[in-house]
Each structure stands twice: as C-alpha cells, then as structure tokens.
Amino acid sequence: MSQYHIDTRCIHAGYEPENGAPRVLPIVQSTTFQYDSAQTLGELFDLKADGFFYTRLGNPTIDAVEKKIAALEGGVGAMLTSSGQAASLISVFNICHAGDHVVSSSAIYGGTFNLFYKTMKEMGIEFTFLPPDCSEEELNAAFKPNTRCVFAETLSNPSLIVTDLKMFAKTAHAHGVPLIVDNTFPTPINCHPFAFGADIITHSTTKYMDGHAVQVGGAIVDSGNFDWNNGKFPCLTEPDESYHGIIYTQQFGKAAYITKARAHLMRDLGAQASPTNAFLLNLGLETLGVRMERHCKNALAVAEYLEQSEKIAWVNYPGLKSNKYYDLAKKYMPNGTCGVISFGVKGGREAAAKFMEGLKLASIVIHVADLRTCVLHPASTTHRQLSDEQLKEAGIGPDMIRMSVGIENVEDILADIDQSLAKL
C-alpha cells in the first residue's frame, strides 16, 4: 500500500477484504470475541499472541482505521482514543510520571493547555511553556534533567503559528527525549512530521479527519524511530510486572511505545473509541485528500479577500505571502496548511461579536475543521479559562475571530462575509 499516493491510501489503506467479504469496512459492534481455548485467551492477555478479545483493547473496525492512519502518517502503529484530549493525555502520560518534566509550546489548543497546566500538573508532571517560534537557545534553556518529552502543534490552534519541526526535533533529540507533535490542522495530507524528525503524532480526529462533525475521537501514531534505550524510559526498557515482567522494547521493538500505550494505559484508563465512531471516522478519511485541497483553496481566497477589506484590522493565515510564517509553512506544508483563518475586525470584541452574529451561511459553533464554514471567538469560548497573560502567550487577542472555511462554493462564502461586514 505504501507505493500508492496518499489520497489513494485514504481510500484503501487499513482494510483489504478477502474473497466474499464486505467491500466497505463493516462495523463490528461487539464488546467481546469467542475462542475455543482458554490457553489462546491467556496468550492474548499476556501479549504473546495477536487477536481481538475485548473491544477496549482491540476491535476489527477500530483496528482497520488505526492501520489506515498509521499508513497515512508513515508510522509503525496507531491507536484510536475516545477524544483528542485523551490522545494528548495518553501520548505524554505513556512516558511521563510524577516527578517528570515536559517542555511544551504555549500556543496550543486551550483544552490541551489546561490539561497540561492544571490536570497533569496535579498528577505531579511539571510543564514549561515556550512560544513555538522561540529560538533554539531559548528552547535548549527550558530542558531539565527530568525532562522526558517535548510537545508542540505543527500549526497552532487558533493562532496558526507554524512550528519549526526540524529545530524542535533536533533540540529534543540532543537532550535524549522524543518530540510529540499534534498534527490535527494540517493532517497527513499537508504535513508529514515524521519526515522532519518528530517521533510521536497525535490527532483530534474530530476535526478534518472526520470532516463532518459526527464523531468525537483522537489518535496517537508511533513513528518507531525513537531509541528508548537511553536510561530515561524505564517504563519501556524494564519489566512491567502487570504483564508478568514483559519488557516492551525487547518484545515489540519499534512498536514498543504504541504497544505500551494500548496494553497499559488503554487497559487502565479505558478511553477507547467505539466501533461505530471508528466507522464514521473512516468514511471521513476516505475523502480527506479531496476535502483538504478544497479547504485550503477556499481559505486562501477568503484570507486574500479579508486582507483587502478596510473593516478588517489584521489577517493571520500562513498561506498569505505577507504572513510571517509563510516561508516556514512552505517548508513544512508545501501543498497548503488548512482551512482555518484568524483575523480581527476593527472595533474590537463588540465588533467581532456583531460580525459573527451577522453571518448567515457560516455558523457560530464550538467546533472547527469540518466541511461547513463556521466561526468562533476563542478568548470567550475555547480559551476562556486562560488568563490575559496566558492568552497573550498563546497568541490570542480579545478581537480574534477564528474562521474555519468550509468546502462550500467560495463565492457564497465571500458573499456571506461581505454582507455581514456591510452591517458594521
């Protein structure tokens, strides 16, 4: 399957029906699976055999979608989760424990920031937050002896800052830790973080991968490239007594990280995806290549239109040649970034609210990155738990509007914007 282009893999990877089997990936809506031998079940529980025995740990529908996402990102394995939040939690918690430290970009989704800053801090894991456009010297200075990973977003939500992946990966590896990258906005269609040194990729599959706003989910993908045998990760290189002393790196090699995530954390936390949600996600993945091309084309047209409007204070879209991250975006996302734009309406917060309320085609929703155009005011919604200082660090001003440009006819989108601006 790897010989095919990525948009072909979107359709065909992960599921190859046998003779007489359903052509379309079926929903296996069963919690459990029958075996004739207790010994076989025991070997499955001990991770000595492959197979399905309980949907919390594995299911044929979920497995096929995991294989598809791994194929799209170029990883050795993937694991679906119940949400993007669960993916972020497990990706870090899989290798970090109480007393450990993480270096993270400050410009990340508000829910992820709160997860790190509040909840995981209460679990005993310390975080240092830095702007994703920090210098290499600043990034180096943030590391501590107990640092165990670096976390960033390829394209930050909603500030749209492009992370210098090569620099982040180089610095992380110099300190003997992996780089975890959230690739939700560009998707594997537009960015391949593993090619630039990232080690683990996370996704909120709720967004572009789904594309229709019908399921909540997440994914973690393991590149298989990081060498865990440097003394910093005993959870992977020393015996796990809950599995009769299994050593993940010895038994599973390049797939050690993703196997532990499933066998340990999915087993204990139970943040599994449902087979039906995996089925719905797969339908979205099949058209991901086509949709991302249209999202990016429409978004660029909208960004260029807004940039020329006298009623718009500023426009932030990495696809614009005037954008400070344009060159970096071309380096890491040469075929386009995503369909999300951020901008400010002259007149501040009140004008922003009036503009959004004046839209007829676009909806005001707590969502982003599906086929319908929608808008949001991040400072008062998704990032409202952040202080003014934290909002500033995340690149979010009180006048910011996040517009997720859909795949409708672009002339209709522009007309809707125009009629709403006319009311200001």
N, C-alpha and C positions, 0 to 999 in steps of 0.2 A: 504493500500500500504506500510505502514511503516514496516510491518513484512517481506518484501522481502529484499534481499541483494541489495546493492547499484547499481550493474551493471544491475540488473533486473529493478530497478526503473528508470535507464537511458532510458530504452526502453518503459516502461509502465506508468510511473507517469505523472500526469497532464492532460491526455486525456483518458477518458473512453467512447467509442462510445456507443450510445444507439442502440436499435434494428433497423437495416436497415440503420444506419448512416455510413459514410465513415470510414473504418478501420484505414486509415492513417490520421493524423491531417490535415484538409483542410486549405487552405489559404482563409480567409475571407477578400477579398480586397475591403473593403467598408469603406468610411470615417464616415458614419452615419447609424443610425438604426431607424426603423419606430415603432411608438407607436400609439395606437388608442385614448389615453387620454392625454391631456395636464397636468393633475394632476400627472400622472405617471412620465412624464418627469420632472416635478417640483420636485418630491420626489427624483428622481435620481440626479438632480443638487444639492439638499440640503443634499445629502449623507444619506437620510433616507431610501433608497431602493437600492438593488443590481441590476446591469444590465449594458448593454452597450448602450451608446447614442452618443459617439463621439470617434473616434479611438485615438485621442491624450490622452484620459484618460482611455480607455479600449477597447479591441477588443478580440473576441473569440480565435483567433490564438495566439495572444500575451499572453492572459490570461493563456492558457494551458501551454505555455512554462514557464511562471512565476511560475506556480504551480509546474512544474517539478523541476525547480531549487530550489525552496523552499523546496521541498521534499528531494532533494539530500543533501542540506546543513542542513536540520533539523530546518528550520525557520518557523515562523508563516505566512510569506508572502514575496513576492519578487516583484520587479519592473524592467522591462527591460528599457534600455535607448538607445539612438542613438549611443553611444560610451562608451568605458571605461573611457574616460576623463569626460564625462557627469556624469557617475556613481560616480566618485571621487568627482566631484564638488557638486552634489546634496547630497551625503552622509554626507558631512561636513556642507554645507550651510543650510541643513534642521534644524540644531540645533545651528548654529553659525551665529552671526550677527556682524555688525560693532561695534568694541569695545571689541569683544571676542578674546580669545587666544586658540591656538591649539598646542599640543606637537606632533611632527611628527618625524618618523625615517628619517634620512638623506639619507639612502640607499634605495631609491625608484626609480621607473621609471622616466626618465628625464622629460617626459611630465607632470607627476604628480607633480614633484618638481617645475617646472616652473609655473604650475597652482597655487600652494600654495605660492611660493616665490614672484611671480610677480602679477598675476591677482587677487587672493583673498586678497593679501596684499593691493592692490589698492581698494578693496571693504571694507577695514577697519578691516580685520581679521588678527591678528598677529600670526606668527608661530615661534616656537622654534624647531630647528632641532638637533637631537641627533643620534649618531650611534646606530643601532639596537642591537649591542652587548654591550651597555653601562651597567654599574652596576645599581642596584636598587637605590642606593644612588644618583647617577647622574640623574636618571630618576625622582626621587622624587623632586630633587632640581629645575627641569625645570618647575614645576607647579606654576601657579599664581592664585590669587583669581578669575580671569575671565577666567580661562581655562575651556573649555567646552567639549573637547574630546581628545583622543589620536589616532593617525593614524600610521599604520605600514603595511608592507607586510610580509606574512608568510615566503616567500622565495623571497629575493630581486632581482629585475631585473636591471642590469645583474650581480651584484656582488655575488649573491647566498649566502647571509648571512641568516642564519636561526634565526628568531626572537623567543626569549623565551616568548611564548604567555602567559604562566601562570604568569610570573613575570610582564609583561606589563598589563595584565588584573587586577591582584591584586593591582598594583600601581594606575591604573586608577580608580578603584572602591574605593580605600581608599580616593581618592580626589573627589568622587561623580560624576565621568564622565564616559561615555562609551568608550570602545575600538573598533575602526573601523579597520578591517583587510582586506587588498586586498589579496585574495586567488587565484589569476589568475594562477600562475605557478603550484602549486600542484593540483589544482582543488579539488572538494569534494571527488574525488576518493582516493586521497592520504593524505588529511588533513581535519580535522573537527574542525575548530577554535572555534565553539560554545562549544564544549566539554571541551575546555581549558579556557573558560571564556570570549571569545570575544563576543561582543554584536551585531555588525553590520558587514556584509561581503560585499565586493564589488568584481566585476569581470570585466575584459575586456573579453567579450565573443568572441571577435575577435580571441582570441588565441586558447588554447586547446579545449575549449567547442565547438567552431565551428570546428576547426581541418582541414579545407580545404581552408582557406583564401578566402572565398566567401562572407562574410558579416562583416560589422563593427558594433559592439554593446557592450553594457555593462549591468550590473545587480547589483542591491542592494538587499540584503537579511536581513530581520529583525529577530533576534532570539526571540524577545518577552520577553526576560529575564530581561532587564534593568528597574529599577524603576525610572521613570522620575519625581516622586513627591517629589523632594528634594529642590525645590525652585530655581534651576539653569536653568530650561527649561520652562519658562512661555509660550513659543510658543506652547507647548503641553498641558499645565495644566491650561491655562487661555483662555477665549473666543476668538475665531477667528472671527472678525467682518465681514470678507469677506464670511463667511458661517453662517451668522445670529447668531453669538455667540457660535458656536459649540466648545466644549472642547474635544479635541481628546482623552485624556486619559480616560475621563468619557464614551464617546460613543463607543470607539473602543478598550479599554482595552489594551491587549498585542500587538495589531496591531496598536497602536497609531502612532508610528514613520513612518511606511511604508505607512499608510493612509495619513498622512500629506505630505509625500514626493510626493505622487501622486496628491492629491487634491489641494495642494498649489503650489509646485514647478513645477511639470509636467504641471499643468494648465497654469502657468505663463511663464515658460521658453520654453516649447514645445519641449524638447529634447527626443521625443518619438521614439521608434523603429518602423519600418514598419512591417506590417503583413508578407510580403514576406521574409524579413530578419529573422523574428522570425521562420518562416517555415524552412528556411535553417539552422538556429541555432539548431532547434530540430533534424534535420537529423544528425548533428554532435553529439549532446548529446546522441543519441541512441547508438553510438559506442564508447563513451568516455571511458568506463571501459576497453574495449579491447585495444584501442589505447594507453592509459596511461601505461598499462602494457608493451607494446612493446617499447614505447618511453623510459621508464626507463631502460629496459633491454639493449637496444641498446646504450643508453648514458653511462651506466656503462662500457660497453665493450670498447667504444671509449675513455672514461676517463682513463681506465687502460692502453690502448694502448699508449695514449699520454704521460702518466706518465713515460713510459719506453723509450721514444724517446730522443736521445741526442740533438735533434734540438729544443726541447720544454723547455722553461725556467721555467715554472710553470703550474700547472693544478689546477683548482678550481671546485670541484664537491662534494657536501655533501654526495654522496653515496660512496665515497672513504674512506677507513678506515684511510688513512693518513690525511684526511681533519679535520680541527679544529672544524667543526660543525657536524661531523659525529654522535656523541652521541646525540646532540640536535635534529638532523634530525631523528634519530631512535626513539626518544621520541615522536615527533610530526608527523612524516611521516614514520611509520614503514614499509610500503609496497613500499616505493620509493618516490623520490622527484619530478623530472620532467625530461624532455629530454634536458634541456639546460645546457651547459658546458661553462665555461670561461677559457681561457688559454693565455699564452704569447709565442710567437715564439722568439727564440734567434735572436737578431739583431734589436729589437725594431719595431717602426712604419713602416719602409720601408720593413722589412722582413715580417711583418704581412700583408701588402698590397700585396706583391708578393705571399705569401702563398694563400691568398684568391683568387687572380686572376688565380692561377694555378689549382684550383679545377674545375672538370668537371661535377660531379654529383651534388654537392652542389652548390646552387645559392647565390649570394650576393644580398640580398634584405632588405628593411626596414620593416622587419616583423620577427616574432618569433612564435614558438609553433604551427606549423601545420604539416601535415604528410610528408612534403618534407624537407630534410636536407638543412639548409641554414646558412649563416654566415654573420657577421656584425662587423664593427669596431665602438663601441659605442662612443668613445671620439670624433670622427669626424662626427657622424651622430645623433643618438637619444639623446645624451647628449652634443652636441657641444655648446649649449647655456650656459653651466656651466663654471665657472672659474676654473683655475687649483686647487685652494683650495677646491672648491665645488666638483670637480671630485675626489679629494683625499678623501674627507669626504664620498663620495658615493662608495668608493672602486673601482674606475675605473682608471686604468693606461693607458698611451699612447700606450702600447703594447698589450692591452687586445683585444682578439678576442672572440666574443660571437658566439658559435655554437649551433644551435638548431637541435638536432639529430632527424631525421625523423623515419619513420617506414619501410623504405626500408630494404632489406636484409643487415644485418650488415657487411657481408663480402664485399659487394660492397662499403659501406660507408668507411670502413677501407682501402680498395684498393685506393679509391679516395684520402684520406688523405695521404697515403703513396706515391703516385706518385707526389703529389704536394710538399711534404716535400723533396723529392729527388731532386727537382729543386733548392732548397735553397743552 
